[in-house]
Amino acid sequence: MNNIEKGKEGERLAREYLMHEEYRILESNYRNKIGEIDIIAMDKEVLVFIEVKTRTSQSYGYAYEAVNYKKQRKIYNTSLIYIKDKMMDDFQLRYDIIEVYLTNNPYINHIKDAFCL
């Protein structure tokens, strides 16, 4: 499985997890001129922008560590365009990271409120 396939599988597992947790998925792989957001969902009345990071091990550190300040800023700026385009400026916002580890026993770590700018 190459990195693109791993990423797609991780995002699929993250969406399944979120639906099981009763999130309502609004968008997957949303793109605009600034960047991309892996998953946009509603958690009750909260609009959540989710970055999914998939790994096959922790040999190179935790997956969430790949979401550095530069990446956070890009997600944030991308989310502002989404909010404006969809006229969703009346919602509380949250930025989450979901780590997916594709090991012999795959598991998910959902980090709510992972960052704010």
Wavefront OBJ file of the C-alpha trace (Angstrom):
o trace
v 0.000 0.000 0.000
v 1.524 3.341 -1.045
v 1.172 6.609 0.899
v -1.822 7.830 -1.130
v -3.675 4.566 -0.515
v -2.770 4.708 3.201
v -4.098 8.249 3.409
v -7.371 7.336 1.698
v -7.823 4.327 3.966
v -7.128 6.481 7.014
v -9.696 9.049 5.926
v -12.255 6.302 5.270
v -11.716 4.876 8.765
v -11.908 8.377 10.261
v -15.255 9.033 8.527
v -16.617 5.694 9.791
v -15.472 6.549 13.293
v -17.081 10.003 13.145
v -20.389 8.624 11.893
v -20.329 6.049 14.704
v -19.812 8.977 17.108
v -22.883 10.664 15.537
v -21.065 13.416 13.681
v -22.726 14.610 10.485
v -20.176 14.695 7.648
v -20.607 17.805 5.499
v -17.556 17.524 3.229
v -14.619 15.245 2.535
v -11.448 16.537 0.900
v -12.765 20.088 0.627
v -10.447 22.227 -1.504
v -10.220 25.896 -2.292
v -7.475 28.245 -3.498
v -5.760 28.201 -0.083
v -5.667 24.502 0.714
v -7.547 21.342 1.654
v -9.432 20.134 4.705
v -9.787 16.364 5.031
v -13.185 16.294 6.761
v -15.699 18.962 7.693
v -18.417 17.786 10.044
v -21.010 18.861 12.563
v -20.694 17.660 16.155
v -24.153 18.601 17.364
v -24.086 22.410 16.885
v -20.298 22.738 16.480
v -18.688 23.046 13.035
v -15.557 20.880 13.101
v -12.609 20.992 10.690
v -10.643 17.753 10.890
v -7.140 16.909 9.714
v -6.532 13.173 9.357
v -3.003 11.807 9.690
v -2.377 8.149 8.920
v 0.666 6.143 9.928
v 1.690 2.497 9.905
v 3.848 2.920 13.016
v 5.147 5.495 15.463
v 8.749 5.037 14.345
v 8.950 8.641 13.176
v 6.867 10.099 16.008
v 3.174 10.585 16.558
v 0.976 11.408 13.581
v -0.346 14.624 15.137
v 3.183 16.047 15.191
v 2.966 16.470 11.406
v 0.318 19.163 11.927
v 2.762 21.974 12.652
v 1.964 25.679 12.943
v 2.254 26.238 9.176
v -0.221 23.411 8.480
v -2.571 24.670 11.197
v -2.525 28.156 9.688
v -3.337 26.734 6.244
v -6.276 24.726 7.644
v -7.525 27.784 9.514
v -7.353 30.043 6.431
v -9.014 27.369 4.288
v -11.788 27.053 6.867
v -12.453 30.813 6.762
v -13.177 30.613 3.034
v -15.449 27.588 3.591
v -17.374 29.453 6.299
v -17.799 32.504 4.075
v -18.779 30.491 0.963
v -21.318 28.360 2.872
v -22.568 31.298 4.982
v -21.949 29.330 8.169
v -20.570 32.135 10.313
v -23.078 31.599 13.141
v -21.502 28.339 14.331
v -19.001 27.632 17.049
v -15.809 26.274 15.449
v -13.410 23.533 16.434
v -10.225 22.173 14.866
v -9.509 18.484 15.476
v -6.856 15.991 14.458
v -7.590 12.327 13.966
v -4.605 9.996 14.046
v -5.138 6.668 12.301
v -2.593 3.934 12.925
v -2.779 1.122 10.366
v -1.126 -1.632 12.382
v -2.100 -5.278 12.840
v -4.791 -3.926 15.136
v -5.698 -0.515 13.580
v -6.714 2.211 15.996
v -7.846 5.821 15.987
v -6.901 8.653 18.314
v -9.257 11.647 18.085
v -7.729 14.859 19.430
v -10.539 17.377 19.913
v -9.657 21.068 19.993
v -6.178 20.157 18.778
v -5.372 23.759 17.915
v -6.832 27.227 17.663
v -5.506 30.384 16.051
l 1 2 3 4 5 6 7 8 9 10 11 12 13 14 15 16 17 18 19 20 21 22 23 24 25 26 27 28 29 30 31 32 33 34 35 36 37 38 39 40 41 42 43 44 45 46 47 48 49 50 51 52 53 54 55 56 57 58 59 60 61 62 63 64 65 66 67 68 69 70 71 72 73 74 75 76 77 78 79 80 81 82 83 84 85 86 87 88 89 90 91 92 93 94 95 96 97 98 99 100 101 102 103 104 105 106 107 108 109 110 111 112 113 114 115 116 117
